[in-house]
C-alpha cells in the first residue's frame, strides 16, 4: 500500500471537554460476508482507543445479543459491516438499548445500504448517478440480456445490498453478462446493472457534516475489488489529490443530506474524462482497518484514529444528554462478555 498526501496538518475542531476514560463497547464481527473486515476494523479502533486510556470491550453480535452489553457502558462504537449491520437492523437494536452510540439512524442506514433506493433518492435530488437498471435475482436470461444491452458496455453488475465489492463484476460484452448476473444474484434478492464510468476513482469522507481530505484510489488492477481493498500492497492512494471537480464538495454534502446520513460516512465517486463526478454509493460504517480510507484521510489532518473515534464518541454522549434517548432497555444479569470483560489501555 502506497499513500501520498498533500494535506496540511490541522487540529480537529471540537468543544468537547477532555474528560476521563470512557467505557466503550466496540461492536465487530457479525454474520455477513464482511465479517473478517469487520473484525479487523474492530481490532484497530479498540487498540487505538485503549492506547488513549479508555476501557474497551470488543463485542461480537454474532455470538452475543445486544442486551448482554454490560451495564455501565458509556457509549457504543459499531464497526460491524454488511448485512445485518449497515442495513438498519443493528441500528434498530441499538435504538432500544438506551446507551449512546455513534452512527446513522436505522432509517438512513437501511436506505444507503440499498443501492436501488439510494439511487432513487439521489436522482430525485438531481444528483449524478450512472445509468442503471435493477433486476430481481430470478430474472430471466432474456430480461438480463435486454437490460445489459440497454445500459451498454462496459458495465458493472453488482448486488443491490452488499459492501466490500462482494459479488461485483465488470462486464465488457454480452458474452459475460450471464455469469456476472449469476454471481451478483448469489448475494441478495436484487442486483444492478450500471454503466461503468471510466476515469478516476475517489472517496470522500464526511464527518459530522464536514468534508475531510479526498482520497484517490489507484489500484494496480482495473478496478478497486476486494483484493485491492484489503490485501494488495501495490494499491496506491493519493490523499488530497489535485484537479478535483469544483462542485465535488457540494455534491457529496447534498447526497448525505438527501439520505439523512450523519456521523462518519464515506461517499464513493468516479470522475469521468470530462471531469464529471458520478456517485457510486454512500457507506455509513466505513472500514477502519490498516488499509482503510477514512483513517487515511484523518491522518492527513494530523488526527489519529484514536483521537478521531474518541472525539466522535464524546460528541455522541453529549448529544444523548441534549436529546435524551430511549430508556426502554430490557436488561439481563451482567456477564463477563466474551470471557474477558472490560480491558484497559
C-alpha positions in Angstrom: 0.0 0.0 0.0 1.5 3.4 -1.1 0.0 6.6 0.3 0.7 10.1 -1.0 -0.7 13.1 1.0 -0.6 16.8 0.3 -3.0 17.9 3.1 -1.7 20.4 5.6 -2.0 19.2 9.2 -4.7 20.8 11.3 -6.5 20.1 14.6 -9.9 18.6 14.8 -12.2 21.4 15.9 -14.2 20.5 19.0 -15.7 22.0 22.1 -16.0 18.6 23.8 -14.1 18.6 27.2 -11.2 16.2 27.6 -12.8 14.1 30.3 -11.6 10.8 31.9 -11.6 7.4 30.4 -14.7 6.1 28.8 -16.2 2.6 29.0 -16.6 1.8 25.3 -18.1 -1.3 23.6 -16.8 -1.8 20.1 -19.2 -4.0 18.0 -17.4 -6.1 15.5 -17.9 -9.4 13.7 -21.4 -10.2 12.7 -22.6 -12.8 10.2 -22.2 -11.0 6.8 -19.7 -11.7 4.1 -17.7 -8.8 5.5 -17.2 -10.4 8.9 -13.4 -10.6 8.6 -13.1 -7.0 7.6 -15.4 -6.0 10.5 -13.2 -7.9 13.0 -10.1 -6.1 11.7 -11.9 -2.7 11.9 -12.9 -3.5 15.4 -9.5 -4.6 16.5 -7.9 -1.4 15.0 -10.3 1.0 16.7 -10.2 -0.9 20.0 -6.4 -0.8 20.1 -6.4 2.9 19.2 -8.9 3.7 22.0 -7.1 1.6 24.5 -3.9 3.5 23.7 -5.7 6.7 24.7 -6.5 5.2 28.1 -10.1 4.1 27.6 -11.7 0.9 28.8 -12.7 -1.1 25.7 -14.7 -4.2 25.3 -14.9 -5.9 21.9 -18.4 -7.5 21.4 -19.4 -9.7 18.6 -23.2 -9.6 17.9 -23.0 -12.9 16.1 -22.1 -14.5 19.4 -23.9 -12.4 22.0 -27.2 -10.5 22.0 -27.1 -6.7 22.2 -29.0 -6.8 25.6 -25.9 -8.5 27.0 -23.8 -5.4 26.6 -22.7 -4.6 30.2 -24.5 -2.2 32.4 -22.3 0.9 32.9 -21.3 1.1 29.2 -20.8 4.8 28.4 -21.0 4.6 24.6 -21.1 2.0 21.7 -19.0 2.2 18.5 -20.4 -0.1 15.8 -17.8 -1.5 13.5 -20.0 -4.3 12.0 -20.2 -4.2 8.2 -22.6 -5.6 5.7 -26.0 -7.3 6.0 -27.5 -7.2 9.5 -25.3 -4.2 10.4 -25.3 -1.4 7.9 -28.9 -2.2 6.7 -30.7 -0.7 9.7 -31.1 -4.0 11.6 -28.3 -3.3 14.1 -29.3 0.4 14.5 -32.9 -0.6 15.4 -31.5 -2.8 18.1 -29.2 0.0 19.4 -32.0 2.5 19.5 -33.8 0.2 22.0 -30.8 0.0 24.4 -30.8 3.4 25.9 -27.0 3.7 25.5 -25.4 6.4 23.3 -23.9 5.1 20.1 -22.1 6.5 17.1 -23.7 6.3 13.6 -26.6 6.9 11.3 -30.2 6.3 12.2 -31.8 3.0 11.3 -33.7 4.7 8.5 -30.7 6.3 6.9 -28.7 3.1 7.3 -31.4 1.0 5.6 -31.7 3.5 2.8 -28.0 3.8 2.0 -27.4 0.0 2.2 -30.0 -0.5 -0.5 -28.3 0.8 -3.7 -31.6 0.9 -5.6 -33.3 3.0 -3.0 -30.3 5.3 -2.7 -30.2 5.8 -6.5 -33.9 6.8 -6.4 -33.3 9.4 -3.6 -30.2 10.8 -5.3 -31.9 11.0 -8.7 -34.9 12.9 -7.1 -32.4 15.3 -5.6 -30.8 16.0 -9.0 -27.5 14.4 -8.1 -25.4 12.5 -10.7 -25.7 8.7 -10.8 -24.6 6.4 -13.5 -27.3 5.0 -15.8 -28.6 1.7 -14.4 -31.3 -0.9 -14.1 -32.4 -3.1 -11.2 -33.4 -6.8 -11.7 -34.7 -9.5 -9.4 -32.3 -12.3 -8.5 -34.5 -14.8 -10.5 -34.7 -12.6 -13.7 -35.0 -14.5 -16.9 -32.0 -14.8 -19.2 -33.8 -12.7 -21.8 -34.6 -9.8 -19.4 -31.0 -9.8 -18.2 -29.6 -9.6 -21.7 -32.1 -6.9 -22.6 -31.1 -4.8 -19.6 -27.5 -5.3 -20.4 -27.9 -4.1 -23.9 -29.8 -1.0 -22.8 -27.0 0.0 -20.4 -24.2 -0.7 -22.9 -20.6 -1.7 -22.3 -18.6 -1.7 -20.2 -20.9 -2.1 -17.3 -20.9 -3.0 -13.6 -23.1 -5.8 -12.3 -23.5 -5.8 -8.5 -25.7 -6.8 -5.7 -28.1 -4.1 -4.6 -27.2 -4.6 -0.9 -23.6 -5.6 -0.2 -20.3 -3.9 0.5 -16.6 -4.5 0.1 -17.1 -5.2 -3.6 -18.6 -8.6 -2.9 -20.4 -10.0 -5.9 -19.3 -7.3 -8.3 -18.2 -7.9 -11.9 -17.1 -5.6 -14.7 -18.7 -6.8 -18.0 -17.3 -5.8 -21.4 -19.6 -7.8 -23.7 -22.8 -9.7 -23.8 -20.9 -12.9 -23.6 -20.0 -12.1 -19.9 -23.4 -10.9 -18.6 -24.9 -14.3 -17.7 -22.0 -15.3 -15.3 -21.8 -11.8 -13.8 -25.6 -11.7 -13.1 -25.5 -15.2 -11.5 -22.6 -14.0 -9.2 -24.5 -10.8 -8.2 -27.7 -12.7 -7.6 -26.0 -15.0 -5.1 -25.7 -12.1 -2.7 -29.3 -10.9 -2.5 -32.8 -10.6 -3.9 -32.0 -7.8 -6.3 -29.0 -6.8 -8.4 -28.0 -3.8 -10.5 -26.6 -3.3 -14.0 -24.9 0.1 -14.2 -22.8 1.8 -16.7 -19.1 1.5 -15.8 -17.7 5.1 -15.6 -14.2 5.1 -17.0 -11.9 7.5 -15.2 -10.7 8.3 -11.7 -12.0 6.7 -8.5 -12.1 8.7 -5.4 -13.7 8.5 -1.9 -14.9 11.4 0.2 -15.2 11.1 3.9 -17.7 13.3 5.7 -17.5 13.5 9.5 -20.3 15.3 11.3 -21.1 17.3 8.2 -17.6 18.3 7.3 -15.8 17.0 4.2 -12.4 15.5 5.0 -9.5 15.2 2.6 -10.4 13.3 -0.6 -8.6 10.0 -1.2 -7.9 9.0 -4.8 -7.7 5.2 -5.3 -5.1 3.9 -7.8 -5.4 0.1 -7.9 -2.9 -2.0 -9.9 -5.8 -3.8 -11.5 -8.7 -2.3 -13.5 -10.9 -1.5 -10.5 -10.9 -1.5 -6.7 -12.0 -5.0 -5.9 -11.9 -6.9 -2.6 -8.3 -7.9 -3.1 -7.2 -4.4 -4.0 -9.0 -3.1 -0.9 -7.6 -5.4 1.7 -4.6 -7.3 0.6 -2.9 -5.9 -2.5 0.1 -3.9 -1.3 0.6 -2.4 -4.8 -2.7 -0.4 -4.5 -1.8 3.3 -4.2 -3.6 6.1 -2.6 -3.3 9.8 -3.2 -4.7 11.9 -0.3 -5.9 15.4 -1.2 -5.2 14.9 -5.0 -5.1 17.8 -7.5 -7.7 18.8 -10.1 -10.9 17.7 -8.4 -14.3 19.0 -9.7 -15.2 22.4 -8.3 -18.7 21.1 -7.3 -17.5 17.9 -5.6 -18.0 19.1 -2.0 -21.5 20.4 -2.8 -22.4 17.1 -4.5 -21.2 14.9 -1.6 -22.8 17.0 1.2 -26.1 17.2 -0.8 -26.0 13.4 -1.2 -25.5 12.9 2.6 -28.3 15.4 3.4 -30.7 13.8 0.9 -30.1 10.4 2.5 -30.1 11.6 6.1 -26.6 10.5 6.8 -24.8 11.6 10.0 -21.7 10.7 12.0 -19.0 9.1 9.9 -19.6 8.3 6.2 -17.7 7.8 3.0 -19.1 8.6 -0.4 -17.5 6.7 -3.3 -17.3 8.5 -6.6 -15.9 8.1 -10.1 -14.9 11.1 -12.2 -15.2 10.7 -16.0 -12.8 12.0 -18.6 -14.7 15.3 -18.8 -14.4 15.9 -15.0 -18.0 15.0 -14.2 -18.4 13.2 -10.8 -20.8 10.2 -10.5 -21.9 8.9 -7.1 -21.4 5.2 -6.7 -22.6 4.7 -3.1 -22.6 6.0 0.5 -21.0 3.9 3.2 -22.4 4.6 6.7 -20.0 2.3 8.7 -16.8 2.7 6.7 -13.9 0.4 7.4 -11.2 1.3 9.9 -8.6 -1.3 9.0 -4.9 -0.7 8.3 -5.8 -0.2 4.6 -9.0 1.9 5.2 -9.6 5.3 3.7 -11.3 7.3 6.5 -8.3 6.9 8.9 -6.0 7.7 6.0 -7.9 10.9 5.3 -8.0 11.9 9.0 -4.2 11.3 9.3 -3.7 13.9 6.5 -5.2 16.4 9.0 -2.9 15.2 11.8 -5.7 13.3 13.5 -5.0 9.8 14.7 -7.6 7.0 14.6 -7.9 7.0 18.4 -8.4 10.8 18.5 -11.0 10.7 15.8 -13.0 8.0 17.5 -12.7 9.5 20.9 -13.9 12.9 19.8 -16.9 11.4 17.9 -17.8 9.2 20.8 -17.8 12.1 23.3 -19.9 14.0 20.9 -22.4 11.1 20.7 -22.6 11.1 24.5 -23.1 14.9 24.7 -25.9 14.6 22.0 -27.6 12.0 24.1 -27.7 14.4 27.1 -29.2 17.2 25.0 -31.6 14.9 23.2 -32.4 12.1 25.6 -32.5 8.6 24.0 -35.0 5.8 24.9 -34.5 4.2 28.3 -36.6 1.1 27.4 -33.7 -1.2 27.7 -34.6 -4.7 29.0 -31.5 -5.8 31.0 -30.3 -9.2 31.8 -27.8 -10.1 34.6 -24.3 -8.9 33.7 -22.0 -11.5 32.2 -18.3 -11.4 31.5 -19.0 -11.0 27.8 -16.6 -12.9 25.6 -15.0 -14.2 28.8 -12.9 -11.1 29.2 -14.9 -8.2 30.4 -13.6 -4.6 30.2 -10.0 -4.3 29.2 -7.8 -1.3 29.9 -5.4 0.7 27.8 
